[in-house]
């Protein structure tokens, strides 16, 4: 397993390098001058010397390739620069907002897993008419944009019923609506995966034998189907966590949840390049980490793969 993990990390180095290259150059080449924007926001008079001094302070006076090499060297040491807008360390800025985003993504993943299992199992075991309705409901949920669903939930639970606040302060109760928003679409998409996996496994000989023996549907599902599909499902769930981390930006903004979505939108408005670049790198690392987690889960749940990895 150790050799596999080392090889997996080693093979990901070119991808991570390319990700950092794109993150830096795409952000650096966007229109707008962060220094000029920050000086105008301060509301004080400034001279050409002030602009030049501030650009030199943040390394913006150097050629773009030199700036990338310097930025990459600092990133490899765990230093992602200083925020142009606040003057604080980028790592500290992200550390303030990151726990809220992780909490939201983890909560949404739990909800998505519960919804996917419910919809997937119900679509298999329910009568044909009910199963068709469930599949239609799943397609509708997958097709609804997250921002539209968020606005619908606000209209129902905030404006009509008054059960929640429009803008919260990060309290536990404020987590419910954004979690539901992210969970519904992700859970519906995963529910289709659960349904397809169960249907495919029901055609296998060992399941048919269990049915012929007269085992109950619950026993067949838990003893014969679940062990065979848990690996692929865990892979899909782990990959969904990475998608939830990246997709939480719009939902966090709509509900006022104090996560990375708030930080990145402020950074975009202020042309705060170090924050934007660090956010893109963090998202890329998040996808890599969840993908690696999915691979490990597959190996742990598949005896044949586990023996092959152990043999290697």
C-alpha positions, 0 to 999 in steps of 0.5 A: 500500500505504501508503494502504491501511495508513493507512486500515486503521488509521484505520478500526480506531480506533473498534473499538480505542476500544470494546475499551479501553472494555469492557476498562476498565469490565468489569474495574472493575465486577467484585466485590472490592476490590483494595486491601483484598485486597492489604492483607489479603495483606500480613498487617499491621493497617491503618486506614481512612486506610491504605485511603484513601491506597492507593486515592488512590495508584492513582486508585481514589477517583475516579469511574469515567468520570474514571478511564477518561479518565485511564487512556486518556490514559496508555495513549495515551502507552504507560503502562498504570499500576502493578500493585497487587500488585507495585508495578511498572510494568504494561509491565514486568510484561507484558514479563517474561512476554510473550516466553514467550507469543510463543515458545509461540504462534509454535511452535504456529503452525509446528506447526499449519501443518505439521499442516494441510498434512499433513492437508489434502493427505493427505485429498485425495490418499489413497484414499477410505477413508483420506481418510474416516478422516483427516476423522474424525480431524480432527473429533475433534481439533477437538472435544477441549478444549485442557485435556483434551488437555493433561491427556492428554499429561501422563498419557502423556508425564509420568506414564507415560513420564517423557519430560517434566517436569510443571512446567518453568522455561521451558527449550526442552524444556518447550516441546514439550508445550504446543506440541503441545497448541495445534498439534493442535487449530489444525492440525486446524481449518486442515487442513479449510480446506486440504482445502476449498481444494484440492478447490475449486481442483481443479474449475477449468479450468486444473487440469483442463487440467494433468491432461489434459497428464499432469502429476504430482499433485505438479507440479499441486499446486505449480505450479497449486494452491498459488499460488492458495490461498496467500493465503487460507491465509496469512490463516487462518494469521495469524488463527490466530496471534491465536487462539493468543495468546489461547488459550494462557492455560489451556495455559500454566497447566497446563504451568507455562509462564512466559507471560502465562497465569501473570500474568493468573491471578495478577492475577485472583486478586489483583484486580489491575485494571491488569494485567487491563486491560492484558492485555485491551488487549494481546489486542485489539491482537494480534487487530488486528495479526494481522488487518492482517497477513492483509490485507497477505498477501492483497494481496501474494499476489493480483496483481489486488488488488495492482494495485488497491491500487497504483492507488489 
